[in-house]
Amino acid sequence: MNYSDFCNSIEQKNKPQNLHPSLEALWLTAAGNWDEAHLIVQSREDNDSEWIHAHLHREEGDKWNATYWYTRCGREFPSISLKDEWEEITKDLILKYT
């Protein structure tokens, strides 16, 4: 699967089967299901989940909590838009997990 396929599946509301949990959380985020995406990442303890967790709290507007999670995964608070950050995370993890 490539980035375009991933985005098309969101537009078609057809979540691919057997997604890595991090990619599933990103899919759910883009599909508007913040709570379910948050449940996935908060139950995992890896840098990718922590990066997504940070992004979710940034999206929520909770800068303090987002900063905590960015620090945990070894990243700085981004200066790019939420959309651009989602794209960066998604492209990175598609390469890693597909």
N, C-alpha and C positions, 0 to 999 in steps of 0.2 A: 504494500500500500504506500502511496506517496501522499504528499501534503494535499494535492488537489483532490484525490480520491477521498481523503479524510474529510475535507471541507464539504464535498458533495454529499457525503453520507449524512452530515449534519443538516444540510439544506433539505434533503429528502426525508429527514427524520427516521433514518434507517441505521441504527447503531451497529457497526460491524461486530461479528461474533469474536470471542476470544481475544479481546483487546487487553493489553497489559493494563493493570490498574491505573497507572499514571496517565495513559492515553484515554482510558475510560473517563477519568476525572476531567480531563481537558475537553473531551467530547461533551460530557454533561454540562460543563461550564458554558460552552458555546451554545448548547441547546437550551440554556436558561434554567438549569437545575442546580443552582449553587449549593443547596443543602445536601443533596446526594453526593456531589463532587467533594464537598467538605468532609462528609462521612468517610469517604474512601481514603483521602490523604491524611486525615487525622489519626487513622488507625495504622498507618505505616511509618516506619522510621528509616527512611533513606533520603539521600540528597534530592532526588527528583521529586519525591512527594513533598518534601519541605519547600522546594522551590514553588511548586504549585500551590501549596498551603499559603505561602507568602503572597503569591499573586491573588489568591482568593480574598485574603484579608485586605489587600490593597484595593481590590475591586469593591469590597464592602465599605471602604472608607476608614478602616481601622489601621491608621498608620503605625501606631505603637506595636500592635500585634504583627503586622506585616514586617516591620523592621526586625522584630525578634526572629521570625522565620527566615528572613533573608540572611541574617547573621548566622543562624544555625546551619544553613546550607552553604555558607561561605560566599555569599553574594552581597553586593551592595544594593541599596534601594535604587531601582532603575529610574532613569530620567526620560524614558520613552513612554509612549502611550500604553494603556492597558491592552489595546488591540495589538499593537506591535509586540508587546511582551508575550501575549498569548501565542502569537505566530512564531516567535523565536523559540519559546518552550516547546511548542508542538512540533516544529520542524526538527529540533534537536532530538526529541524523544522518538519521533517516527524513525529517524535514522538509527537510533539505538535499539529500538524494540521491534522493528519489523524487518 
